[in-house]
Amino acid sequence: MSLAINIEDIHSAAEQIKGAAVRTPLIEHPALNELVGGRVFIKPENLQVIGAFKFRGAYNRLSRLSEAERAKGVVAFSSGNHAQGVAKAAQMLGVNATIVMPNDAPKLKLANTRSYGAEVVLYDRYNEDREEVAKRVVGDSGATVVPPYNDPYIMAGQGTVGLEVAQDLEQMGLKPDQALVNCGGGGLASGTFVALKHHFPAMDGYVVEPQAFDDVCRSLDTGSIQTVDFGARSVCDALLTPSAGELTFPILQSNAIKGLTVSDDEALDAVRYAAITLKMVVEPGGAAALAALMNGRVEAKGRTTVIVLSGGNIEPEMLAKCMG
């Protein structure tokens, strides 16, 4: 079976986003090492442009539009971080962007998306289909739809996270035993594991989801794409996708990736730990992998583990509540 992206696509994306995206560092913190009894390397994408990894894929996708496509603008749908990524990339490239966002999206993410110059169209996520709303917004305009994860350029752009991790570890002469990556629709996870598994084929890979949004975990268990219960809720707003993508899932499956889940309380505890101990501001969805590690979902003692902090766009009120 032919997969949507390969390591060459990720190298191409790395060249494409160079100078636009931040090459975030790989950080090791002694307190976290002591907590789990092993070495942990943190990829802090909360320090990325727009405060989340999503900028990588958005810039890779938009920067490849033809002049004719750029003139017609783009439409995206997102609960927040992809929205901000597309809006910022569009602003940098001089492209008009319209973003379809749920009316209960975090106020910070709505405000940031608008601040980058995008037009925001709100919808009811529990009674409307965001892709249908996006199609209506596109109408006869000829605008390009930029999906949040089910797109090869998006996936390859997110895969630069894994490529940078691999390059940094190899420079240190280290091989990871395992990596934990937050997962919504699988764009970050699929791209990241293509890169990591290319460099370290023997390592174990895990996606981490909120308990109520465990569709990718169930998909990996059953071998076919599963969906989320319509009434599901979680504080991890960055990870609330209905299912894995038809392009992302086969990559996770072919790389023998396993699934883990965390509760909302565990994610919020990880937000607090990140702020107080790691001195990192992380949103709940961005802290899922950290939560899984802290709560023993994988054996980390005596092992080298990589985790991705995928975003830091948390509402100030929620951060204050976590700290309290």
Secondary structure, DSSP 8 states (H G I E B T S, - for coil): ---S--HHHHHHHHHHHBTTB-----EE-HHHHHHHTSEEEEEEGGGSGGGBTHHHHHHHHHTT--HHHHHH-EEEE-SSHHHHHHHHHHHHHT--EEEEEETTS-HHHHHHHHHTT-EEEEE-TTTS-HHHHHHHHHTTS--EEE-SSSSHHHHHHHHHHHHHHHHHHHHTT---SEEEEE-SSSHHHHHHHHHHHHH-TTSEEEEEEEGGG-HHHHHHHHSS--B--TT---S-GGG--SB--TTHHHHHHHTT-EEEEE-HHHHHHHHHHHHHTS-----TGGGHHHHHHHTTSS--TTSEEEEEE-B----HHHHHHHH-
